[in-house]
């Protein structure tokens, strides 16, 4: 009987989902059952995969799942903020945290390996970052000839899916500094009533490091204009954040960087983007031709056999994808591949025979994809960049 690859893959994804669901709720017994099922299925998928890329993928995932199992057997649950003993009793603080662990849970122990060389296009953005952020470390003699404090307070804005988070990660990778990614909606959702305390704790932990970068994603969620109809609680959060940011200054030649990212810069409170706050505005726009070429080359290289000899050319893709974000470009390629895969399954091709990803598949995916970046929104970003009232 032929191996039911699609069915096994669906069962594997379901087992992964249930594993995360159970362990996040600290249901270790059921979590372990689903985890063992996922381990078994990933091993089956690895053995029966016809493509080397999938063999490597499932081998890697199988190894990661086995590490999670080992941690659970040691009484540690990696899906919980605080590790608990197997019997459910909380461990002592000394046992709970190792030396160097983040107090708030937002700081990574190691800087990212991503650098600005990994960022496609955005040359103007990179240039601003090199002058405002990297120069104090790269050429301190030149920097301190003109400026007294190292660091930057950046408002990074632009359409969704254009790589603001990736750019922030690349900056931290270049600086090799301590790095915290704070998803603002998570703070507001998970710590209702505790958000101001949480914000203070993040800044207090950041003060312990000589060189540090704080990245607040979707910062408009807690720093929207106080002229709006936001609640008193939300305004208290904004006030706390502004106060903490004002006191967050480099000492000596230490480096303190704050980046707030938003898709709606016009919604931010004016006190946030005035001088000495997030006073360096960096627009991260849609990929230019060079960046689109990078994304297209990457997709073609990832599935070389599926594109080689196809009527779909790189040149056509680069031109057709003008106006789409990096995230949308990736999605369109995935949808085109899905359409081709569906044709293979529908036509019941013999094992070892495949269709190429055709131009028709790509065009259909392109036509079906809703582009969230409208002409009106681009005009609004341009107006904000020029300082025009919204």
Secondary structure as UniProt FT lines:
FT   HELIX           5..24
FT   TURN            25..26
FT   HELIX           28..48
FT   HELIX           52..73
FT   TURN            74..75
FT   TURN            78..79
FT   TURN            86..87
FT   HELIX           93..96
FT   TURN            99..100
FT   STRAND          107..108
FT   HELIX           116..118
FT   HELIX           123..129
FT   HELIX           130..134
FT   HELIX           135..138
FT   HELIX           140..146
FT   STRAND          151..157
FT   TURN            160..161
FT   HELIX           164..175
FT   STRAND          178..183
FT   HELIX           184..190
FT   TURN            191..194
FT   HELIX           195..206
FT   TURN            207..208
FT   STRAND          211..217
FT   HELIX           219..221
FT   TURN            226..227
FT   HELIX           232..246
FT   TURN            252..253
FT   STRAND          255..262
FT   HELIX           265..267
FT   TURN            270..272
FT   TURN            275..276
FT   STRAND          280..283
FT   HELIX           289..302
FT   HELIX           304..307
FT   TURN            308..309
FT   HELIX           314..320
FT   TURN            321..323
FT   HELIX           326..346
FT   TURN            347..348
FT   TURN            351..352
FT   HELIX           359..368
FT   HELIX           375..385
FT   TURN            386..387
//
